[in-house]
């Protein structure tokens, strides 16, 4: 029986494989050759070559003179189109939040089973948190991830946890499905999520979901635990909610 995606839809293996190649290149952050991609994707070289040829012809990939592949210009247009419904608002939200909180702000979405950071405005503080553009992380250990999971039914949260697992990043990381469901329920009740040194020691993050967005979206404020103290969390959460509602 063909594998099924979230929501019960049948998945197309060849499409999954082609998209997987794009993900491998995005995660690598550098051009990769045919043999590297075939090995990393667990695919035969001949199959990988055919897929790469199709993706290159469509502009989703570009092949350099050294025969290695990188993401192509077509993806720039697709990314811009995907962000268009909320794109003009996101940078404004983040800039307002940096001005009012003094801390780094991020926007993130769900990309498959992972959290994908799509925008960031960094704090001017010398000691600050930051992340690479378009970095991915797992939902269970991040504030944005738990905020995004709060938009899903519990059954989909459980399915996602079963697929990717709940690896521990720190001693405070949620490592049980029951604990994750409880945390997601708290987000729905309070309207915000907290990463309390669950992904990285010394960092605390507060995030809110954006239910009105046309795709799963969350916005966050993060900083060192010395400044983003537990006492500040409710005020930061209120500011996040205010900016997202007002924008």
Order of alpha helices (4+ residues) and beta strands (2+ residues): alpha-alpha-alpha-beta-beta-alpha-beta-beta-beta-alpha-alpha-alpha-beta-beta-beta-alpha
